[in-house]
Amino acid sequence: MADFSHQTVLLDETVDVLRPGAGKVIIDGTLGGGGHTQALLARGATVLGVDRDPVALEAARARLAGYPSFSARQGNFGDLLEVAADLLPVDGVLVDLGVSSPQLDVAERGFSFQKDGPLDMRMGDTGRTAAELIAQEDEAELIRILKEYGEEPFAKSIVRELKRSLPTRTLEAAEVVKRAVPRKAWPNKIHVATRTFQALRMAVNQELESLESLLAALPRLLKVGGRAAVISFHSLEDRRVKETFRDLAGSCKCPPGLPVCACGGQGDFTLVTRKAIAASDEEIAANPRARSAHLRVVEKFR
């Protein structure tokens, strides 16, 4: 069995809001190590796990082989309308947008700027690698990626060095970033290459595009009474989830001064979480990667 050990984030909080039980069908669109799914199965739900990573699927199938109500399929959570067409609509949808620890920690996956490996960063086994993205895109597009996905203030100088060097290894790319950013401007709390690697990873895996597709599909994915839970780790992702959930719930868009709503804002969903649920101090102490996790939930009521 493939080694895919991963600490599940916001486990109890996520399982509780999805209200699993006998007869409930839930899709875990980011199966990963299977932690959330196992907890949902233990509470009686039928769960379809979806992941684009074949290593994760192999490990989860072995881990959850004792649950007859579990099944797994390879696919992107942004394509659930096609991947799970035979099951829809369902009682719950879960996506955890974080990168799994095995993906970060295994050098050969190419996600880490602290371990040497091929500059890959693909969560699945198809599509362009990060090295190919750097080689094939022009400077303007790479600058946009670093600015939008990484909020990197030195995007122009980093891209110039990336295009000049065309790195194919992770440590090589990290050294390129170090050369491109003045030493006095290196951040204190994160590695200087963090934002660049994050931006490249998000672009390689089209993470925001997948999220947009999922959010747009929620009205067709869920039955009445069904809930969607999204765990995000990046402000761009969380902002999109927050805004879409408010739109689904029909948030009033009138100017603040009006005494009553005049826009008729009303949707088919209700916000289960008006503020994002964050990890507890105890969870963060045990798993520092949970620090930036935000859980938001909506329910379809008609």
Backbone torsions as a table, in degrees:
resi	resn	phi	psi	omega
1	MET	NA	141.5	178.1
2	ALA	-67.9	145.3	178.4
3	ASP	-84.0	116.4	-178.8
4	PHE	-144.0	61.3	-178.4
5	SER	-84.4	127.2	-173.5
6	HIS	-146.4	135.2	176.4
7	GLN	-80.9	119.2	-177.5
8	THR	-75.6	133.2	-177.0
9	VAL	-93.8	139.6	175.5
10	LEU	51.2	45.4	-173.7
11	LEU	-62.4	-58.9	-175.9
12	ASP	-63.3	-42.3	-178.3
13	GLU	-62.4	-42.4	-177.9
14	THR	-68.2	-45.9	-179.5
15	VAL	-62.7	-42.1	-178.6
16	ASP	-61.6	-43.9	-176.0
17	VAL	-72.5	-22.9	178.9
18	LEU	-82.9	-11.7	174.2
19	ARG	50.6	57.3	-179.6
20	PRO	-69.3	154.9	177.6
21	GLY	-179.4	176.4	-179.8
22	ALA	-58.4	132.8	179.5
23	GLY	88.1	-11.0	179.1
24	LYS	-84.9	135.9	177.2
25	VAL	-112.5	123.6	-176.8
26	ILE	-127.9	139.7	175.0
27	ILE	-104.6	123.3	170.5
28	ASP	-97.5	100.8	-172.7
29	GLY	-76.3	-9.0	177.0
30	THR	-133.7	72.9	-170.6
31	LEU	-56.3	-45.5	178.7
32	GLY	54.1	-131.4	179.9
33	GLY	-76.5	-6.7	175.9
34	GLY	87.6	11.6	-177.5
35	GLY	-64.1	-50.4	177.6
36	HIS	-62.5	-44.0	-177.7
37	THR	-61.7	-43.1	-179.9
38	GLN	-60.1	-41.7	179.4
39	ALA	-66.5	-37.3	177.1
40	LEU	-66.9	-41.7	177.6
41	LEU	-63.6	-39.2	-179.1
42	ALA	-64.2	-22.6	178.1
43	ARG	-96.4	12.5	169.9
44	GLY	99.0	-2.2	-177.6
45	ALA	-77.3	156.7	167.1
46	THR	-93.3	127.7	-172.9
47	VAL	-127.4	131.0	167.5
48	LEU	-101.1	120.4	176.4
49	GLY	-97.2	131.3	-179.4
50	VAL	-123.4	134.5	175.5
51	ASP	-155.9	147.3	177.9
52	ARG	-87.9	-8.1	-177.6
53	ASP	-91.6	111.9	-178.8
54	PRO	-63.7	-28.5	177.5
55	VAL	-66.5	-44.2	177.5
56	ALA	-62.2	-42.7	-179.5
57	LEU	-61.8	-44.0	179.8
58	GLU	-60.8	-45.5	-178.5
59	ALA	-67.0	-42.1	-178.7
60	ALA	-67.5	-39.3	177.8
61	ARG	-61.3	-39.2	177.8
62	ALA	-69.0	-43.5	-177.9
63	ARG	-64.3	-36.3	-171.9
64	LEU	-107.8	18.8	-177.0
65	ALA	-61.6	-23.9	-178.6
66	GLY	-80.4	-1.5	-179.3
67	TYR	-106.4	106.6	-179.1
68	PRO	-66.2	-18.7	-179.2
69	SER	-90.5	13.7	178.0
70	PHE	-108.7	139.4	170.8
71	SER	-142.4	159.8	-177.0
72	ALA	-138.7	145.5	178.1
73	ARG	-140.1	145.8	176.0
74	GLN	-83.1	133.1	179.4
75	GLY	172.4	175.0	180.0
76	ASN	-99.4	136.5	-178.7
77	PHE	-62.5	-19.2	175.9
78	GLY	-74.6	-10.0	-177.6
79	ASP	-113.5	28.3	-174.9
80	LEU	-63.5	-27.3	177.7
81	LEU	-60.6	-32.1	178.0
82	GLU	-92.1	-44.3	-175.3
83	VAL	-63.4	-36.1	-175.2
84	ALA	-118.6	28.6	-173.7
85	ALA	-55.6	-34.7	-176.1
86	ASP	-74.5	-12.2	-177.2
87	LEU	-103.6	-14.6	-170.1
88	LEU	-76.7	150.1	-5.2
89	PRO	-80.2	160.7	-174.8
90	VAL	-121.5	173.1	-177.4
91	ASP	-85.8	-17.9	-178.4
92	GLY	-163.0	147.5	174.7
93	VAL	-132.6	131.3	178.9
94	LEU	-125.6	134.0	167.5
95	VAL	-134.7	132.9	176.0
96	ASP	-112.0	108.5	-170.5
97	LEU	-81.7	1.3	179.8
98	GLY	-75.1	155.6	174.2
99	VAL	-80.7	132.4	-178.7
100	SER	-67.0	147.8	179.7
101	SER	-54.5	-44.0	178.9
102	PRO	-60.8	-32.3	177.4
103	GLN	-68.2	-39.3	179.3
104	LEU	-73.3	-37.8	-168.1
105	ASP	-88.7	-20.9	-179.9
106	VAL	-87.3	115.8	-172.9
107	ALA	-57.4	-36.1	-175.5
108	GLU	-66.1	-17.4	179.1
109	ARG	-77.6	-19.1	173.3
110	GLY	78.2	21.9	179.1
111	PHE	-92.3	-22.4	-168.6
112	SER	-96.1	134.7	174.3
113	PHE	-89.6	4.4	-179.5
114	GLN	-112.1	-5.9	178.4
115	LYS	-130.2	139.3	-177.0
116	ASP	-79.5	130.8	177.2
117	GLY	-168.3	174.8	177.2
118	PRO	-62.8	142.8	-179.0
119	LEU	-78.7	78.3	-171.2
120	ASP	-102.1	-75.8	176.4
121	MET	74.3	6.4	178.6
122	ARG	-77.4	132.6	175.7
123	MET	-76.3	-24.5	176.8
124	GLY	-111.7	-155.7	-178.0
125	ASP	-118.9	19.2	178.0
126	THR	-132.3	166.5	176.5
127	GLY	90.4	-179.6	-177.2
128	ARG	-77.5	144.6	171.6
129	THR	-80.6	169.8	176.8
130	ALA	-63.7	-38.0	178.0
131	ALA	-62.6	-41.1	178.9
132	GLU	-68.0	-37.9	177.6
133	LEU	-59.6	-46.7	-180.0
134	ILE	-62.0	-42.1	-177.3
135	ALA	-71.0	-33.6	-170.4
136	GLN	-94.6	-29.3	-178.5
137	GLU	-84.3	152.4	177.6
138	ASP	-81.4	170.3	-175.1
139	GLU	-60.9	-39.9	-177.4
140	ALA	-60.7	-42.9	-179.6
141	GLU	-69.1	-40.2	178.4
142	LEU	-65.7	-37.6	176.1
143	ILE	-62.7	-43.4	176.9
144	ARG	-58.5	-44.5	-178.9
145	ILE	-60.4	-47.7	-178.1
146	LEU	-67.5	-36.2	179.1
147	LYS	-72.5	-45.8	-174.5
148	GLU	-76.4	-46.4	-174.7
149	TYR	-88.3	-26.1	-177.8
150	GLY	-112.7	-9.5	-176.5
151	GLU	49.9	44.2	-175.1
152	GLU	-89.2	115.2	-177.7
153	PRO	-69.3	-20.4	179.9
154	PHE	-106.1	33.4	-176.3
155	ALA	-56.5	-43.2	-175.8
156	LYS	-63.3	-47.1	-178.2
157	SER	-70.5	-35.3	178.1
158	ILE	-65.5	-45.4	-179.9
159	VAL	-63.4	-40.1	178.9
160	ARG	-58.7	-43.3	179.2
161	GLU	-70.7	-37.7	178.4
162	LEU	-62.7	-44.0	-179.3
163	LYS	-69.2	-31.8	178.7
164	ARG	-72.8	-39.3	-174.5
165	SER	-91.5	-30.5	-176.4
166	LEU	47.1	63.3	-178.4
167	PRO	-65.1	147.5	175.6
168	THR	-120.4	-3.3	179.3
169	ARG	-122.7	152.9	-175.9
170	THR	-64.9	-48.5	-179.0
171	LEU	-65.9	-32.0	175.9
172	GLU	-63.1	-43.7	179.1
173	ALA	-66.1	-38.9	178.1
174	ALA	-62.8	-38.6	178.1
175	GLU	-67.1	-34.8	176.3
176	VAL	-60.3	-45.0	179.5
177	VAL	-63.0	-43.1	179.1
178	LYS	-58.0	-41.6	-179.9
179	ARG	-67.6	-31.4	-173.4
180	ALA	-83.3	-19.6	-177.0
181	VAL	-107.9	125.1	178.7
182	PRO	-55.6	137.1	-174.7
183	ARG	-55.2	-38.5	-178.4
184	LYS	-69.6	-14.4	-179.7
185	ALA	-97.4	0.5	178.7
186	TRP	-63.2	136.2	179.2
187	PRO	-66.6	152.9	-176.5
188	ASN	-81.9	-34.7	-169.7
189	LYS	-101.5	-12.5	179.6
190	ILE	-132.5	159.1	176.1
191	HIS	-64.6	145.0	-177.1
192	VAL	-60.8	-24.0	-179.3
193	ALA	-92.0	-1.7	-174.7
194	THR	-55.7	-51.3	-175.1
195	ARG	-66.2	-37.1	178.7
196	THR	-66.3	-46.4	-179.6
197	PHE	-64.8	-39.2	177.2
198	GLN	-61.3	-46.0	-178.4
199	ALA	-64.1	-43.5	178.5
200	LEU	-63.0	-42.3	179.2
201	ARG	-61.3	-45.1	-179.2
202	MET	-63.9	-36.2	179.2
203	ALA	-72.7	-44.4	-179.9
204	VAL	-57.6	-42.3	-174.9
205	ASN	-95.7	2.3	179.6
206	GLN	49.3	49.7	-172.3
207	GLU	-66.6	-43.4	179.9
208	LEU	-68.8	-36.4	177.3
209	GLU	-63.3	-40.9	177.7
210	SER	-64.3	-40.9	178.9
211	LEU	-63.2	-43.9	178.5
212	GLU	-59.5	-41.3	179.4
213	SER	-64.0	-43.2	178.6
214	LEU	-61.5	-48.9	-176.9
215	LEU	-61.5	-39.1	178.8
216	ALA	-66.9	-26.7	-176.5
217	ALA	-87.6	-10.3	-172.8
218	LEU	-54.7	-41.2	179.2
219	PRO	-59.0	-28.9	179.3
220	ARG	-92.7	-19.6	-179.6
221	LEU	-78.7	-33.6	-171.0
222	LEU	-103.7	143.2	170.7
223	LYS	-85.3	168.9	176.7
224	VAL	-60.4	129.9	-175.1
225	GLY	91.7	-8.1	179.8
226	GLY	-77.5	153.5	-177.5
227	ARG	-124.0	146.1	172.9
228	ALA	-116.3	131.8	179.3
229	ALA	-122.4	127.9	-179.5
230	VAL	-125.5	125.5	174.6
231	ILE	-105.6	119.8	179.8
232	SER	-118.1	159.5	-177.7
233	PHE	-128.6	2.7	-174.4
234	HIS	-133.6	142.2	-176.1
235	SER	-61.1	-35.6	178.2
236	LEU	-61.8	-44.7	179.1
237	GLU	-65.9	-48.3	-177.1
238	ASP	-62.0	-38.1	179.6
239	ARG	-64.0	-42.0	179.3
240	ARG	-65.0	-41.9	178.6
241	VAL	-63.0	-48.5	-179.1
242	LYS	-58.0	-48.0	-177.6
243	GLU	-67.4	-41.5	179.9
244	THR	-66.5	-42.9	178.8
245	PHE	-61.1	-39.6	178.2
246	ARG	-66.0	-38.9	177.3
247	ASP	-65.1	-42.4	178.4
248	LEU	-62.1	-32.9	179.0
249	ALA	-83.9	-3.1	176.7
250	GLY	72.7	44.3	-179.2
251	SER	-59.7	140.4	177.8
252	CYS	-64.9	133.4	-179.7
253	LYS	-112.8	17.6	179.8
254	CYS	-71.4	156.0	173.9
255	PRO	-57.9	147.7	-175.3
256	PRO	-57.6	-26.9	-173.7
257	GLY	-77.9	-12.9	-176.2
258	LEU	-70.1	135.9	-178.9
259	PRO	-71.0	-29.0	177.6
260	VAL	-136.0	159.6	-179.8
261	CYS	-69.0	129.3	178.5
262	ALA	-113.8	-5.4	-175.2
263	CYS	-92.5	-9.0	179.4
264	GLY	69.2	22.9	-178.3
265	GLY	-60.5	115.5	179.2
266	GLN	-157.9	129.7	-178.5
267	GLY	-119.9	-173.1	-179.1
268	ASP	-98.8	4.1	-179.1
269	PHE	-123.3	159.9	172.2
270	THR	-127.0	145.6	179.5
271	LEU	-76.8	118.9	174.2
272	VAL	-79.7	-35.2	177.4
273	THR	-118.7	110.8	177.4
274	ARG	-79.1	-27.1	170.8
275	LYS	-120.2	146.2	-179.8
276	ALA	-63.8	142.7	174.1
277	ILE	-84.3	129.4	180.0
278	ALA	-110.8	162.9	179.1
279	ALA	-69.0	148.2	177.8
280	SER	-73.4	163.9	177.1
281	ASP	-59.6	-36.6	-179.4
282	GLU	-65.8	-41.7	179.8
283	GLU	-68.0	-40.4	-179.9
284	ILE	-64.1	-38.1	178.5
285	ALA	-63.5	-37.0	-179.5
286	ALA	-81.3	-28.5	-177.1
287	ASN	-144.3	89.5	-176.8
288	PRO	-56.6	-23.7	179.7
289	ARG	-68.1	-12.6	178.4
290	ALA	-79.8	-8.2	-173.0
291	ARG	-56.5	-38.9	-175.0
292	SER	-98.6	10.4	-177.7
293	ALA	-75.1	136.0	176.3
294	HIS	-132.4	125.7	-179.6
295	LEU	-107.8	124.8	174.8
296	ARG	-124.8	145.5	-173.7
297	VAL	-139.1	137.5	171.8
298	VAL	-127.7	158.1	177.9
299	GLU	-128.6	135.8	176.0
300	LYS	-83.7	122.1	-175.2
301	PHE	-110.9	-5.1	174.9
302	ARG	-159.6	NA	NA
